Amino acid sequence: MPTYAVMLHVVHHPAYVSPPPAGSPHAFDKYGLVMDLLVQRGDAHVIHSPEPMPRCWVEAVHDPIYVAEVLSCAVPAEKVRRIGFPVTERVAKRALLSPGGTWLAAKLALRLGHAATAAGGSHHALYDSGAGYCIFNDLVIAANRLLAEGDAARILILDLDVHQGDGTAALTAGRADIFTLSVHAAKNFPVRKAVSTLDIALPDGVEDVAYLDMLARHMPEVLDKFRPDLILYQGGVDPHRDDRLGRLALSDAGLEARDRYVMRAARGRGIPVASTMGGGYGNDRMAVAGRHLASMLTLADEAARIEAGD
């Protein structure tokens, strides 16, 4: 048994969960299943409720015309196709709550060392359109607000989702105060990749040892040279070998080791970490939700272990 106390601080809102829009295979229920599992397990946690991100901060990152289309539920058909589902009133509400949750998790992490949001990681959203099940890019919206309001001077967006964070890269291009590091499967979505500050494109089938070796080669150098005040961690669980949309082959133990490495590398340098759920797909919804919850709990456990000097 650990000799340290673990407390997961997690941001969640009931509106993170909504039924799939008519005609769409995409369901938002994993965000509720994660919280159900957390309660069932009985792990110590505190739930923090977010407010919708004010429209001005969304428009600071996205085209105001596109923002208006989303909030009025009048998104053109070609953009709906890129997003992957229709934008209903409930989806539009969620589109503001998700970046609000990522921003709140970051504020909590700056105070506590780590916090998670049970949503977020919408890294495909572009300036004037959503894409790949993403509407607004919560990572960039939150980072931009944190920097503008003086909560941080440099932010690392660490994207370990199996898909490249193309929207994040495009929206932050040329910014010296945001470093984007994307580790992804080279042959996976999107077909046309953007240019992150650092992209690490992996071949299909990469397993635990090779993946962890890659992290150990690149992450310390990024942290020591860029010296971020905060890490926004897109910790998608879709690098898992059983993921329906992944092309990598990490095991449960591999994902755990990945998250422990990220937290130890960050907190060992005094850098706070705010984690988002990101991608995770499969017909077994409980298995996917379990991977997301395991990731959040692993991060909280490792943060507590480091705090205790273990």
C-alpha positions in Angstrom: 0.0 0.0 0.0 1.3 3.5 -0.8 2.4 5.6 2.1 1.2 8.8 0.5 -2.3 10.2 0.0 -3.7 10.3 -3.5 -6.5 12.8 -4.4 -7.7 13.2 -8.0 -8.9 16.7 -8.7 -11.1 16.3 -11.8 -13.2 18.8 -13.7 -16.6 17.6 -14.9 -19.9 18.9 -16.0 -23.1 16.9 -16.6 -23.4 18.5 -20.0 -20.1 16.8 -21.1 -22.4 13.9 -21.7 -25.1 14.0 -24.3 -26.8 11.5 -26.6 -25.3 11.2 -30.1 -26.8 13.6 -32.6 -29.3 12.0 -35.0 -27.5 10.0 -37.7 -24.1 10.2 -36.0 -22.2 7.2 -34.7 -20.2 9.4 -32.3 -21.4 9.2 -28.7 -20.4 11.4 -25.8 -21.2 8.8 -23.1 -17.6 7.8 -22.3 -17.3 11.1 -20.5 -20.1 10.0 -18.1 -18.9 6.4 -17.9 -15.5 7.6 -16.7 -17.1 9.4 -13.8 -19.4 6.5 -13.0 -16.4 4.2 -12.8 -14.6 6.6 -10.5 -17.5 6.7 -8.1 -17.9 2.9 -8.2 -14.2 2.3 -7.5 -14.3 4.7 -4.5 -11.0 6.4 -5.3 -10.6 9.7 -3.4 -11.5 12.6 -5.7 -12.9 16.1 -5.8 -15.1 17.2 -8.7 -14.8 20.8 -9.9 -17.5 22.2 -12.1 -16.5 24.4 -15.0 -18.1 27.5 -16.5 -18.5 27.9 -20.2 -15.5 29.6 -21.8 -16.5 33.2 -22.5 -17.1 33.8 -26.2 -14.3 36.4 -26.5 -11.6 33.8 -25.6 -13.0 31.4 -28.2 -13.0 34.1 -30.8 -9.4 35.0 -29.9 -8.4 31.6 -31.4 -11.2 30.8 -33.8 -12.8 32.7 -36.7 -15.7 34.7 -35.2 -17.9 33.7 -38.2 -17.3 30.0 -37.4 -17.9 30.6 -33.7 -21.3 32.2 -34.6 -22.1 29.3 -36.8 -21.6 26.8 -33.9 -23.4 28.8 -31.2 -26.4 29.4 -33.5 -26.4 25.7 -34.6 -26.0 26.8 -38.2 -22.8 25.1 -39.2 -22.6 24.6 -43.0 -22.9 21.0 -44.3 -19.2 20.8 -45.4 -18.0 21.7 -41.9 -20.5 19.3 -40.3 -18.9 16.5 -42.5 -15.4 17.5 -41.3 -16.6 17.5 -37.6 -18.3 14.2 -38.0 -21.6 15.0 -36.4 -24.3 17.8 -36.5 -24.0 20.7 -34.1 -27.1 20.7 -31.9 -27.9 23.1 -29.1 -26.5 20.5 -26.6 -23.4 20.0 -28.6 -22.9 23.8 -28.9 -23.2 24.1 -25.1 -20.7 21.4 -24.6 -18.3 23.1 -27.1 -18.0 26.1 -24.7 -17.9 23.9 -21.5 -15.0 21.8 -22.8 -12.5 24.7 -23.1 -13.8 26.1 -19.9 -13.0 22.8 -18.2 -9.5 22.6 -19.7 -8.8 26.2 -18.5 -10.1 25.3 -15.0 -8.0 22.2 -14.8 -5.0 24.3 -15.7 -5.8 26.8 -13.0 -6.1 24.0 -10.5 -2.9 22.4 -11.7 -1.0 25.7 -11.2 -2.1 25.6 -7.6 -2.1 21.9 -6.9 0.5 20.4 -9.2 -1.9 18.3 -11.2 -5.6 18.3 -12.2 -7.6 16.5 -14.9 -10.6 17.3 -17.0 -12.9 14.5 -17.9 -13.2 15.9 -21.5 -11.1 18.1 -23.7 -8.2 17.4 -26.0 -10.0 18.6 -29.2 -6.7 18.9 -31.1 -8.1 18.7 -34.7 -10.2 21.9 -34.5 -8.9 24.6 -36.9 -9.3 28.3 -37.2 -12.5 28.3 -39.2 -13.8 24.8 -38.9 -13.9 21.8 -36.7 -12.6 18.4 -37.7 -12.2 14.8 -36.5 -15.0 15.0 -33.7 -13.5 18.4 -32.5 -15.4 21.7 -32.6 -13.3 24.2 -30.7 -9.6 23.6 -29.8 -9.8 23.7 -26.0 -6.0 23.3 -25.6 -5.2 26.4 -27.6 -8.1 28.4 -26.2 -7.0 27.6 -22.6 -3.3 28.2 -23.3 -4.0 31.5 -25.0 -6.1 32.7 -22.1 -3.6 31.6 -19.5 -0.8 33.4 -21.3 -2.8 36.6 -21.9 -3.9 36.8 -18.2 -0.4 36.2 -16.9 -0.9 32.8 -15.4 2.1 31.5 -17.4 4.8 32.8 -19.7 5.5 29.5 -21.6 3.2 26.5 -22.1 4.0 23.1 -23.5 1.1 21.3 -25.2 2.2 17.7 -25.0 0.1 15.6 -27.3 0.4 11.8 -27.0 -2.8 11.0 -28.7 -2.3 8.5 -31.5 -3.5 11.2 -34.0 -1.4 14.3 -34.8 -2.6 17.5 -33.2 -2.8 19.3 -36.5 -5.3 21.9 -35.4 -3.2 22.7 -32.3 -0.1 23.0 -34.5 -1.8 25.3 -37.0 -3.4 27.6 -34.4 -0.1 28.1 -32.6 2.3 28.4 -35.5 4.9 31.1 -35.0 4.2 31.6 -31.3 7.3 31.5 -29.1 5.3 31.1 -25.9 3.6 27.8 -26.9 5.6 24.7 -27.7 3.7 21.9 -29.4 5.0 18.4 -29.1 3.0 15.7 -31.0 3.8 12.0 -30.9 1.5 10.1 -33.2 1.1 7.3 -35.7 2.5 8.5 -39.0 -0.1 6.7 -41.2 -3.1 7.7 -39.1 -5.5 10.7 -39.4 -5.1 13.4 -40.5 -3.7 12.5 -43.9 -2.3 16.0 -44.3 -0.2 16.7 -41.2 0.5 20.2 -39.9 3.9 21.3 -38.5 4.2 21.2 -34.7 7.2 22.7 -32.9 8.3 19.0 -32.7 6.6 16.1 -34.4 7.5 12.5 -33.7 5.8 10.3 -36.3 5.9 6.6 -35.4 5.5 3.6 -37.6 2.5 1.2 -37.2 2.7 -1.3 -34.4 5.1 0.5 -32.0 5.0 -1.3 -28.6 5.7 -0.3 -25.0 9.5 -0.4 -24.9 10.2 1.5 -28.1 7.5 4.1 -27.2 9.0 4.7 -23.8 12.5 4.9 -25.2 11.3 7.5 -27.6 9.8 9.6 -24.8 13.0 9.4 -22.8 15.1 10.6 -25.8 13.0 13.6 -26.5 10.9 14.9 -23.6 13.7 15.9 -21.2 15.4 18.0 -23.8 12.1 19.8 -24.6 11.5 20.5 -20.9 15.0 21.6 -20.2 15.3 23.9 -23.2 11.8 25.4 -23.4 11.3 25.4 -19.6 7.5 25.6 -19.6 5.5 27.0 -16.7 2.7 24.5 -17.4 2.0 21.4 -19.4 -1.3 20.9 -21.1 -1.3 17.1 -21.6 -3.4 15.6 -24.3 -3.2 12.1 -22.9 -5.4 10.2 -25.4 -5.6 6.4 -24.7 -5.9 5.5 -28.4 -2.2 4.4 -28.7 -3.6 1.2 -27.0 -3.3 -1.9 -29.1 -7.0 -2.6 -28.9 -8.1 0.9 -29.9 -10.5 0.9 -32.9 -8.8 4.0 -34.5 -5.2 3.5 -33.3 -2.3 2.0 -35.2 0.1 1.6 -32.3 0.4 -1.3 -29.9 0.8 -0.1 -26.3 -0.5 -2.3 -23.6 -2.3 -1.3 -20.4 1.1 -1.4 -18.7 2.6 0.7 -21.5 0.0 3.5 -21.1 0.5 3.5 -17.4 4.3 3.7 -17.8 3.8 6.5 -20.4 1.7 8.6 -17.9 4.1 8.0 -15.0 7.0 9.0 -17.1 5.3 12.3 -18.2 4.3 13.2 -14.6 7.7 12.3 -13.2 9.5 14.3 -15.9 7.3 17.3 -15.3 6.8 17.3 -11.5 10.5 16.4 -11.0 11.2 19.8 -12.6 8.4 21.6 -10.7 6.2 21.9 -13.7 2.4 21.6 -13.2 0.4 19.2 -15.4 -3.2 19.6 -16.5 -4.5 16.6 -18.4 -7.3 16.2 -20.9 -8.9 12.9 -22.0 -8.4 13.1 -25.7 -9.0 10.1 -28.0 -10.1 6.5 -27.1 -12.3 4.4 -29.3 -13.8 1.0 -29.3 -17.1 -1.0 -29.3 -16.5 -1.9 -25.6 -17.3 1.5 -24.1 -16.5 0.4 -20.6 -13.1 -0.8 -21.6 -12.4 2.6 -23.2 -13.7 4.5 -20.2 -11.6 2.3 -17.9 -8.4 3.3 -19.9 -9.3 7.0 -19.5 -9.9 6.7 -15.8 -6.7 4.6 -15.3 -4.8 7.4 -17.0 -6.2 10.1 -14.7 -5.6 8.0 -11.6 -2.1 7.1 -12.7 -1.2 10.8 -13.2 -2.6 11.7 -9.8 -0.8 8.8 -8.1 2.5 9.6 -9.6 2.1 13.3 -8.7 1.3 12.3 -5.1 4.3 10.0 -5.0 6.6 12.7 -6.2 5.2 15.2 -3.7 5.8 12.7 -0.9 9.4 12.3 -2.1 8.9 8.7 -3.0 
